[in-house]
Amino acid sequence: MMVAPTKTKVEQHGDLAVLRFEGDITSTSEEAVLGKYNGLAAGTSKILLDFSKTPYLNSSGIALVIQLLMAASKASRKVVCFGLSAHFVKVFTMLGLAKYTTLHADEAAARAAVA
Amino acid sequence: MQTISRILTQAVILLYAVAAPLLAQEDVVRIENWRVHTGDDPRWASPDFDDSTWEASSWPRRHGSVSRFFAGTRWYRATASIPASIAGSPLAIAVGPLDEVYEIFVDGARIGTHGSWEPTPTGKFPALLWFPIPETAAKGPLVHIAIRRWTGATRTSFQSLAFSGTLHAPHAPEIGPANVIGLQQELRRASRLNSHIANLIVHIVAFLCGLLSLALYLARQGSRENQWLGLALLCESVPLLAGLAVSQSDLPIRAPVAAVIAGLQYMASAVWPFFLASVYPRFARPLRWIAVVQGLIAIGVALSYGAMWPFPYVFQQAGAWFAVLTAGAIAIALLAERSGGEMAFLAGTLLLQAFAQTWHTQLAGWWGLAEDARYLRLGGFAIDARTVTRLIFAVTALTVLYRRHRREQQRQSGVHRDLAQARLVQESLLAGREAAVPGYTVEAAYLPASEVGGDFYRELAGPDGSLLVLVGDVSGKGMRAALLVGHISGALSNERSRQPAEVLANLNQSLVGRVSGGFVTCCCARFDADGTLTVANAGHLAPYVGGREVEVEAGLPLGVVGGVEYAESSLRLDGPFLLMSDGVVEAENAQRDLFGFDRTRAISTKSAPEIAEAAKAWGQNDDITVVTVRRMG
C-alpha cells in the first residue's frame, strides 16, 4: 500500500509549540516527528500534538511518538495530544502513555490542559 | 520486413542489369555552371535574361555569397549543351533531393514544381525527381535552365545539414534522354528506399528494445535504469520512424510537425545522461547538468524547426558538437573507473555513436563527401552508420541491464532462501509449547505479513499445573523485528517465574537498550487449574473473555525504559479467552476502514484460525497472531 509522506507544520507561540501532523505516521516519519521535535525552540515547555489529520499510525509510527514523549519527559516538557480517532485513543491508552501525555478531543481542550 | 527488403534488393539488381545498356552516361549532361542570385523576379526565367552579373555557385559550401542557410527566395540559372546524339529525342531534367519549394524553367517554360508557393511556400520532403521537358520547351542545342527556389529560416525537411540548402547534393542537376534520366532516378530512389528499409528495421528494433526496457521497469518497480533506457530508446526511435514515414509520404511538411519530431529526436540526448546517471550514480551530478544543456538544445531545435527562432542551425550544430564532446568526457570518465568490462563497452559504444552522428552531420560535409558516400554498403543495403552505432549502444545498454538484472535476481533469490530458512527457525521458536496443560486447550494462528514477522506467542507450563500464555508484537517489521523475536524467545525459555507481572518486568529489563528506538508490546496471562485468570499487560491489546474485553491496567511497552513495574488483574475464566496482536484490529480494507475493535469483539469467541482469516480477508497489513484458550469440562 502506498503511504504518503507525513507532513508536519510547526507553530511556535512563546513557550508553546503545536506540531500538526498530516498523513499516516509510519517508520518513514522520523523526520516529521522527531526531527520537528528536535527543531523546537529551546524555551519550549508545552507541546501540543495535533493528530486530527493523521488517519493511521502503525507500530513503528507509535514508536516515534513514544520516543518523542520520552524525550519531552526527560526535558520536563509537558505534552498533550488531540485529534486522535477513537481507535487510536484506545491504542494510546492501552500503551500506558497516560504517564507521559494526556489525550483530548480537540485543540481547545488541549490548550486548556496546558494553560 | 526482411522479405520486402530482399525483394527490393533483387529488384534493384535486376533493374541495374536491364538498365545498364541504357545508362549511357555520355548522353547525360551534368549541369555544373550555375549562377545564383537572391530575390524573386519572373523575368529571370527568360532565356534572354543576362545573368552575367550573378555570382557563380560552387559546391559544396556556398552559392557565391549566398549561404546555403539562406532564408527566402533565390534563383539559379545555367546553360546546358545538348549532345548531337540525343538532339530531337525526348529530354528530361533530374534534380534533388532539394529542399524546400522550387520550380524549374527550361527556355522560359515552367516544366515542374515541388511543394506549393501559395498562399505561403510550403515544402514537401525532398525527393529525387525528374521532369520531362516538353518538345516545345527546348528550342535548340543550348538550353537555358532556371530554378526558382524558396527555403525557410529553418528547414522543415529533416535534411542532413551537410547538404541542406545546396543545389548540388548529392550531385548537380542533370539533363539527358527522358528514358535514361527517368530510369536513373528510379534506380536512385530504389537505392534510397532500400537504405530506408535497412534503417527502418534498426529503428523498429530500437523501438522494441525501448518497450522491453519499459516493461522491465514496470515489472521491477524502482529499476530506474530500465525506465531511462526505455525512454531514451523511444525518444530516439519514435521521431526517426515518424521522419521515415513523412519522407515516404507526399504530405506537405508543416513547421509544428517538424518541431515536434526534431525536438523529440534531440531530446533523446537529454535522456541518455539520466540513464547513465542511474547506472553510475557516482557521475549523477555532472550527467544531470549535461542533460539540462541537452534539454535546452532540444527545445532550441524544436523552436528552430517550428520557425520560432531566427538563427537556424545554431542549436543543431551546438547539439551535435556538445553530444560528441560530452560523450567523449563520459567515456573517459567511465573508463577511468576501471570497474569492469561492462562499463568499457558501454563507454566505447556511446563514443562511437556520438562520433558517427557528428561525422555524418558535420565532418563529412566539411570534407565534401557526397550524401551517398556517407552510407555503409552491405550487399544491396545502404546503411546509416548513425543508426548502426545507435543500435550497438542500445543493445550494449540492454545487455548491461540484463546482466545486472540477473545478478540482482540471484541475490534476491539468495535473500529469499535465507528468509525462508529464517521463517522456519522462527516458527520453531514460536511453537514453544512445552507441555499440554490438563484442563485447557490452546489454539494459535500466526500469519506473518512477510517472510519473517515481529509477532510472537508462547505457552509456558508451570510446575503447579498452571499455564502461562504470552502474545507480543515488536514494533516494525522485517529482519530487525524477527531478530528481536528470537531474543525474546530465548529470554522466555530461560524465564523461571510464572507470575505475569514479573515475567513482563524481567522481559522489559532484557529488552532495554536493544529495541533501537522501537518497543515491544506484550500481554501475559496465567491460567490456574481452578479457572483463575491473572493478566499483566505491557501496552498490548487487552484480552477478551467470553466476548467481552477484559479491563486490565495499561503498562508501558517493553524496552522503552527500565525498572517498570506491571500491575496484575485477576478474574474467573467464564468463557473463551482471546489474545491477539494489533494485526487483527488494524487490518485495513481498500477503503482504508480498519477491522477495528467492534468487529473484533463480535468474533472474539470464534476459533483462532477463524479470527485470523477474517482479519486477513479484511486486508492484512501487519503480522496477525491470535491465541485462544478454552477451559475444558
Interface residues (C-beta under 8 A of the other chain):
Chain A: M1 S27 P55 Y56 N58 S59 S60 I62 A63 L64 I66 Q67 M70 H87 K90 V91 T93 M94 L95 G96 L97 A98 K99
Chain B: G454 D473 V474 S475 G476 K477 G517 G518 F519 T521 N537 A538 G539 H540 L541 A542 A554 G555 L556 P557 V560 V561 D582 V585 E586 E588 R592 L594 G596 F597 N621 D622
